[in-house]
Amino acid sequence: MTKESPNPNGGKSPAFDLEERTALFGEAVLHFAKKIPVNPVTKPLISQLVRAGTSVGANYCEADAVSKKDFKN
């Protein structure tokens, strides 16, 4: 799942596409949540699991959009 990409030092380091990985994680959470039997106890837990699992991608995209100036501040 990793690709080799040149780094500024001339060597190679693994490149991770975090946006793609977080999207795949959210999809995996949804797939897993669909397998959980729904009853009065699990219904709120499933809802929380889906919200938490899919928010990872949204949080990454928001953090990635911050400019260097904003990050330093």
Buried (B, 14 or more C-beta within 10 A) or exposed (E): EEEEEEEEEEEEEEEEEBEEBBBEBBEEBEEEBEEEEEEEEEEEEBEEBBEEBBEBBEEBEEEEEEEEEEEEE
